[in-house]
């Protein structure tokens, strides 16, 4: 079992996967300070919009050390907070 500890909250990766059985999942690791990560987000969001109805899902995982930076960047990028950790 893989556990992800993000900002003092623990998520079990297998539970995230089980909640999305039958879907194609892209796990996008990013950070608020990573310019290339943020540059690619519009393309990833376009993929999700184009193929979401067909079962394509994106789970965004921030590697930021400071929760406020992650939350602000997620909001600025318009990320789905239900899929952003």
C-alpha positions in Angstrom: 0.0 0.0 0.0 1.3 3.4 -1.0 0.5 6.2 1.4 0.8 9.9 0.5 1.2 12.2 3.4 0.2 15.7 2.3 0.1 18.6 4.7 -0.6 16.3 7.7 -3.4 14.5 5.9 -2.7 10.9 4.8 -4.2 9.6 1.6 -4.0 6.0 0.6 -3.2 5.8 -3.1 -4.9 2.5 -3.5 -8.1 4.0 -2.2 -7.9 6.9 -4.7 -7.4 4.3 -7.5 -10.2 2.1 -6.3 -12.6 5.1 -6.2 -11.8 5.5 -9.9 -11.9 1.9 -11.2 -12.4 1.7 -14.9 -11.0 5.2 -15.5 -7.7 6.2 -17.1 -5.9 8.1 -14.4 -3.1 10.6 -14.9 -1.2 11.5 -11.7 0.3 15.0 -12.2 3.0 15.8 -9.7 3.6 19.6 -9.5 4.6 22.5 -7.3 3.6 26.1 -7.0 7.2 27.2 -7.7 7.6 24.9 -10.8 7.2 27.0 -13.9 7.3 24.0 -16.3 4.6 22.2 -14.2 2.3 25.2 -14.4 3.0 25.8 -18.1 1.7 22.2 -18.8 -1.4 22.5 -16.7 -3.6 24.0 -19.4 -2.8 21.0 -21.7 -3.6 18.5 -18.9 -6.9 20.3 -18.1 -7.8 20.3 -21.9 -7.2 16.5 -22.0 -9.4 16.1 -19.0 -12.1 18.2 -20.5 -11.9 16.4 -23.9 -11.8 12.9 -22.5 -13.4 13.2 -19.0 -16.7 11.9 -20.2 -14.9 8.8 -21.5 -13.4 8.0 -18.1 -10.1 10.1 -18.1 -9.3 11.6 -14.8 -6.4 13.7 -13.4 -5.2 13.6 -9.9 -3.0 16.5 -9.0 -0.4 15.9 -6.3 1.6 19.0 -5.1 5.0 18.5 -3.7 5.0 21.9 -2.0 6.2 22.1 1.6 3.9 25.0 2.5 0.2 24.4 2.4 -0.7 28.0 1.7 1.5 28.1 -1.4 -0.2 24.9 -2.7 -3.7 26.1 -1.9 -3.1 29.5 -3.6 -1.5 28.0 -6.7 -4.3 25.4 -7.0 -6.9 28.2 -6.8 -4.9 30.4 -9.3 -4.7 27.4 -11.7 -8.4 26.6 -11.3 -7.7 23.0 -10.2 -10.5 20.8 -9.0 -9.9 20.7 -5.3 -11.5 17.3 -5.1 -8.7 16.0 -7.3 -5.8 18.1 -5.9 -3.7 17.0 -3.0 
